Amino acid sequence: MNILISGNHPFTIDVFEKTLHENFIDLNISKTYCYKIAFKMISKNAMDPYELVVFDLNTMINDDLNFTYIVEIIVLLKKRMSKCKIIVITSRTEILHVYEIVRKIKPTGLAVKTDVSLTELKYLFETVLKGSNYQSFHVKQCLNEIWDNQLMIEDYNRQILLLLSQGYRVGELSEVISLSKSAIQKRIYKLKKAFNTGDEQSLIREVRLKGYV
């Protein structure tokens, strides 16, 4: 079985590799600490496809190019290696970040690192390699929070909150989001009402307190 492991933390990548070798046989594991290189490896291996790709994702989904590269890799994987299973293990615990990973990457397995012991890591690999989907405890909690708050299902609302949490001013949002200033203001008003806050600063404080960003 051809497997690719990619991430920017060598220690974590080595743990993934060791766990796979200790619990499964006939594995051909490649690893890289650069997502760009992972993209090139997948591009070149179409004739000898990977059956499993594991990503160690530690970056924010809205302000880091690494997430963009991973999304591009997934598009390439689905085009070149449609049967490949994808696992993402992330250190990000924020609700919106976890949801964006599910929405944009749609991994076969997704876990937050704080949920994963060595025993759970083995179970994650076993579950995915047997053809089933896996979500760790915190991932399920994050998704439940999204579905319980209908405003968070809308892409623009999530994007507005993420940008405001990164320091963007309300007047700057229309330069980044393809909405008019009035449309953005209306969405912010609904968000403030939903979180029972009176201004943008208190909205972001409340959103952070509840673990959305």
DAFEN-V933715 format. One line per field, one symbol per residue. ss: DSSP state (H for helix, E for strand, - for the rest). phi: phi as a letter, one per 20 degrees, with the letter a starting at -180 (. if undefined). burial: 1 if it has 24 or more other C-alpha atoms within 12 Angstrom, else 0. Layout:
ss = ???
phi = ???
burial = ???
This chain:
ss = -EEEEE---HHHHHHHHHHHHHH----EEEEE--HHHHHHHHHH-------EEEEEE-------HHHHHHHHHHHHHHHH----EEEEEE----HHHHHHHHHHH---EEEEHHH--HHHHHHHHHHHH----EE-HHHHHHHHHHHH-HHHH-HHHHHHHHHHH----HHHHHH-----HHHHHHHHHHHHHH-----HHHHHHHHHH----
phi = .ecddcrddgfffffgffffffdcdlddddbbdbfffgfffffedfecffebcddedddffdccfgffffffffgfgfeecfefecdcdcefdfgffffffffeelffcccegfedeffffffgfgfffeodeccfgfffffffffffdgffffgffffffffffeofegfefffddecfffffgfffgfffffelcdbfffffgfffgenfc
burial = 011111111001100110110000000011111110011011100000111111111111110001111110110111001001111111111111111111011111111110110000111111011000111101101110010000110001111111111000010010001000000110111111001000010011011000111
